[in-house]
Amino acid sequence: MGFLSIIENKEIYSFTLNDEQWMRLKDKYKNLSMFMPCCQTPAIPKKNKLGTQFFAHHPSSSCDFSSGESREHQLCKYLILKYLHENGWTVIPEYRGQTPNGEIWIADIYAEKNKAKIAIEIQWSAQSIEETKRRQEKYIASGIRAVWFMRTPQKNKWDVLDYQSYELPVFSIWLNKETYQLTASGAFEGRDSYDLVEIEFIQFFESLMKGAVQYSLKPNSIRFMQLSMNTVECWKCKRPTNLIMDINYFIHHEEKLTKIERLSIEQLSQPHSELINHPELLQQYQYGFVIKRLSKTRGEAYLSNGCFHCDAIQGAHFAHYERDEENMLFSKYIEVKIDHETKIDGLWYYLK
């Protein structure tokens, strides 16, 4: 079983033919010069019950070549190869390359488009995380962005969170053996969504390719910050002032924003605390400086709200009891860069 055949002296991949072309090939292949590239014996175009188009050896062949891949593995590869080909990528299955130091790697799927180079690995059989990381390091050394889809039972879809990162994008995949539906998981819909998405596999992959699956801590990424505030009476000067209760962070994609984190004042990084102390924001939203102040209650200095009018500390304990979810005020979205101090969880998000 393979995706490549030599037809009338031309290399033809099965995923490049649509349903109608495949049916015509099946009708007339006996009258064509059509061979398997591994052994030059006659090839037969077939489609299995999972929907994978492939070339098989003629029964008379004595070739012992075998990819060792399951039908499910082949289906995943076929769907990705077909999608990438139809979207202008040059794709090669079982591509053999090497690192600058000469270490060999073989990608399930390798693809190029303009200057982009990617590899996709379908890991249907068990593989340790150490081995996955070792193989990923070869792709990184070769300047190739690689993504992994690891077969897991649906109940174990959370396992990938133990080791996925921006450098190692790993997602779950499983097959419903009754419906032959492939499902992918491994990303959240938003910070307040407490379950991972379960999306049809090729839809997930398409979203990944279009930037709709993003990592929260992508290096040098642009994110958006929004302040959540309540209006309270200052304990000292008795005048109304706004307190920042939360700082929310968002990912932007196609005119939509997806919430990825909520931080307290005390969790703010220095660059972002300096940002919200900009005079324009202070005046517009009528809150005091967010700086370190000594709290007699806690016996220490910490980042805190101040009164807009008298700058008296509005302590964390006070703010907690003044919190009013129903009357929360929200700032505009403020563009920020994620810095190494920003206490955002490194997670993947599926952006609608």
Order of alpha helices (4+ residues) and beta strands (2+ residues): beta-beta-alpha-beta-beta-beta-alpha-beta-beta-beta-alpha-beta-beta-beta-beta-alpha-beta-beta-beta-beta-alpha-alpha-beta-beta-beta-alpha-beta-beta-beta
